[in-house]
Amino acid sequence: MRRILFLALLAACAAAHAERADRDKPLQVEAQKGSYNDLKQVGVFTGNVIVTKGTLRVTGERVEVRKDPEGYEHAVVTGAPGKLAQFRQRRDPSKPGVEEYIEGAAERIEYDGRAETVKLLSRAQLIRLENAQPRDELRGDSITYDSRSAQYSVDAEPGADGRVRAIIGPRNAPPAGEPMPLRPAPEVKR
């Protein structure tokens, strides 16, 4: 029940969607080393990996990419030991003059091109920015961001204090350039 209420609240706060043009962009990978099997449509790249697809950018130490039979791309990115993989994606504007981005980090990031979702797993954090100012922030063990519906879901780490952390910015935010009255969420206990 608590999770359903939380999801409804977040859905009401987030009206914009991921940049629609990203769907038609190629998936590009840069790394220090890589291999790709064209018959199986699977590749593994390691060493300072950067994956881009339009405005979507994911970075980490290792990525496994695959293309399913219908042509949708899927990727699993992991951070280097002790570091987090990161992602950033621009969203279609919901208001004139407002540029929105979603940024996140976790030990493991899973991108599903068919479902248009990004899953952040282990030490997950997600921030929604408007004109480079933080508006919403989530922290938990796992976060799923659905870019089609602009909805987030967050789960706590099993065995921890069983709680997630969130800051939901006010709907009527101050004009661009003015600081938001948000403070960073306390770190998730590990």
JOJOKA-V203158 format. One record per residue. PHI is phi in whole degrees, 0 to 359 (NA if undefined). OMEGA is omega in degrees with one decimal (999 if undefined). BURIAL is b if it has 16 or more other ideal C-beta (glycine too) atoms within 10 Angstrom, else e. Layout:
PHI OMEGA BURIAL
PHI OMEGA BURIAL
This chain:
NA -179.3 e
299 -179.7 e
292 -180.0 e
297 177.8 e
298 179.5 e
297 179.0 b
296 178.6 e
296 178.1 e
297 179.9 e
294 179.3 b
298 178.3 e
293 -178.4 e
278 -173.5 b
242 -177.5 b
260 -177.0 e
275 178.9 b
243 176.1 b
302 179.9 b
306 -176.5 b
299 -178.4 e
295 -179.2 e
299 -177.3 b
303 -173.8 e
266 -179.3 e
269 176.5 e
287 174.0 e
275 -178.4 b
244 -179.1 e
232 172.1 b
237 179.9 e
198 176.8 b
279 -179.0 e
209 178.3 e
196 173.5 e
216 -179.4 e
219 176.7 e
257 -175.7 e
292 179.1 e
292 -179.7 e
272 -179.0 e
59 -178.9 e
227 177.0 e
221 176.2 b
232 -178.8 b
231 -178.1 b
225 175.7 b
87 177.2 e
48 -174.3 e
281 174.0 b
231 178.3 e
246 177.1 b
231 173.3 b
210 -174.0 b
66 179.5 b
273 177.3 b
283 178.5 b
224 179.4 b
233 -179.9 b
232 178.3 b
182 -179.1 b
266 -177.2 b
216 175.0 b
222 169.8 b
247 179.7 e
244 174.8 b
211 176.8 b
243 -179.1 b
279 -176.6 e
302 179.0 e
272 176.0 e
95 178.1 e
279 178.9 e
269 176.5 b
224 -179.8 b
215 173.4 b
236 -177.5 b
245 176.3 b
239 177.4 b
280 174.1 b
294 179.6 e
308 179.9 e
80 -179.6 e
241 -179.2 e
255 168.0 b
285 -176.2 b
227 173.0 b
219 178.1 b
210 177.2 b
213 175.9 b
281 177.3 b
249 174.9 b
300 -177.4 b
298 176.4 e
257 179.1 e
220 177.6 e
299 176.9 e
80 -179.5 e
247 176.4 e
253 -176.3 e
247 174.8 b
225 169.7 b
247 177.2 b
234 179.5 b
209 177.8 b
209 177.6 b
190 176.7 b
293 -179.3 b
222 177.8 b
235 179.1 b
245 178.6 b
253 178.1 b
240 -177.9 b
294 179.5 b
293 -177.8 e
276 -175.9 e
56 178.1 b
237 171.7 b
234 177.3 b
251 177.4 b
252 -173.1 b
236 177.6 b
74 -176.0 b
56 -173.3 b
280 175.1 b
213 -177.3 b
218 179.7 b
228 172.0 b
258 -178.4 b
247 170.0 b
241 -177.4 b
47 176.9 e
68 177.7 e
256 178.5 b
297 177.5 b
245 -180.0 b
230 179.3 b
216 178.1 b
232 174.6 b
218 178.0 b
183 178.5 b
278 176.6 b
216 178.3 b
227 173.4 b
245 177.5 b
247 177.7 b
262 -174.5 b
286 177.1 b
292 -175.2 e
259 -177.2 e
56 178.6 b
244 179.1 e
238 167.3 b
225 -176.3 b
223 179.6 b
235 178.1 e
278 177.9 b
286 176.5 b
299 178.1 e
85 176.9 e
277 -179.7 e
286 175.0 e
72 -176.5 e
232 171.6 e
250 179.2 b
240 179.0 b
212 168.8 b
235 179.4 b
250 -178.6 b
292 179.3 b
295 -178.7 e
296 178.1 e
263 -177.1 e
287 176.2 b
298 179.6 e
303 -179.4 e
307 178.9 e
96 177.7 e
274 -178.3 e
292 176.5 e
274 178.1 e
278 179.3 e
256 173.0 b
244 179.4 e
302 177.1 e
290 177.0 e
299 179.7 e
301 175.4 e
287 -179.2 b
293 179.3 e
240 999 e
